[in-house]
């Protein structure tokens, strides 16, 4: 997921995507707790995607979205 692509999305799409990523993060944490996580690097990638989406949403709210 690239920030360039996210900036083209509408705020509603970003909110939906954020919700999906947060749900995925929860599922990965549950898998990790039960010892079933196959790719530990996926946790980091999802966490960074969440931060990326939140940053773009914040930029749009602040009026910096181009």
C-alpha positions in Angstrom: 0.0 0.0 0.0 1.5 3.3 -1.1 0.7 6.7 0.4 0.4 8.1 -3.2 -2.5 5.7 -3.9 -4.1 6.4 -0.5 -4.2 10.2 -1.2 -6.4 9.5 -4.2 -9.0 7.8 -2.1 -12.0 9.5 -0.5 -12.2 9.9 3.3 -15.0 7.3 3.5 -12.8 4.8 1.7 -9.9 5.5 4.0 -12.2 5.1 7.0 -13.3 1.7 5.7 -9.8 0.7 5.0 -8.7 1.7 8.5 -11.4 -0.4 10.0 -10.4 -3.4 7.9 -6.7 -2.9 8.9 -7.6 -2.6 12.6 -9.6 -5.8 12.4 -6.7 -7.6 10.7 -4.3 -6.3 13.4 -6.6 -7.8 16.0 -6.7 -11.1 14.3 -3.0 -11.2 13.9 -2.6 -10.5 17.7 -4.9 -13.3 18.5 -2.9 -15.7 16.2 0.3 -14.5 17.9 -1.1 -15.2 21.3 -2.2 -18.7 20.4 1.1 -19.5 18.7 -0.4 -19.8 15.2 1.1 -16.8 13.5 2.9 -18.0 10.4 4.5 -14.7 9.2 5.5 -12.4 12.1 6.6 -9.7 9.7 2.9 -9.3 8.7 2.2 -7.7 12.1 4.7 -4.9 11.4 3.4 -4.4 7.9 -0.2 -4.0 9.1 0.9 -1.6 11.8 2.7 0.6 9.3 -0.3 0.5 7.0 -2.5 1.7 9.8 -0.2 4.6 10.5 -0.1 5.5 6.9 -3.9 5.6 6.6 -4.2 7.6 9.8 -1.6 10.1 8.6 -3.5 10.6 5.3 -6.8 11.0 7.1 -5.2 13.6 9.4 -3.7 15.5 6.5 -7.1 15.6 4.8 -8.8 16.9 8.0 -6.1 19.6 8.4 -6.6 20.7 4.8 -3.3 19.6 3.6 -4.8 16.9 1.3 -4.0 17.8 -2.3 
